[in-house]
């Protein structure tokens, strides 16, 4: 059995240890809360930038009202698609021709 001062010493050690543990955990939580606050501020800046971009795109898209291809004449849509494909094909040919070395360009 412990004398009375042994019990007092035991309780003092337990209280100090508990306070140290609570203080250490509180310090870690505070660090995480401040990091979270920084992340939230960064997210707010990003959201504000995205909102401005969305507004800018909405204004630009409102100016360009285009009819959906589903509601257009199929023959017209087909001709436009073939024309776009031919244009893209010609752009690819031109780019490939420019990438060739000088000695191989005269082949085409």
Secondary structure, DSSP 8 states (H G I E B T S, - for coil): ---HHHHHHHHHHHHHHHHHHHHHHHHHHHHHHHHHHHHHHHHHHHHHHHHHHHHHHHHHHHH-----GGGS-HHHHHHHHHHHHHHHHHHHHHHHHHHS-GGGGGG-
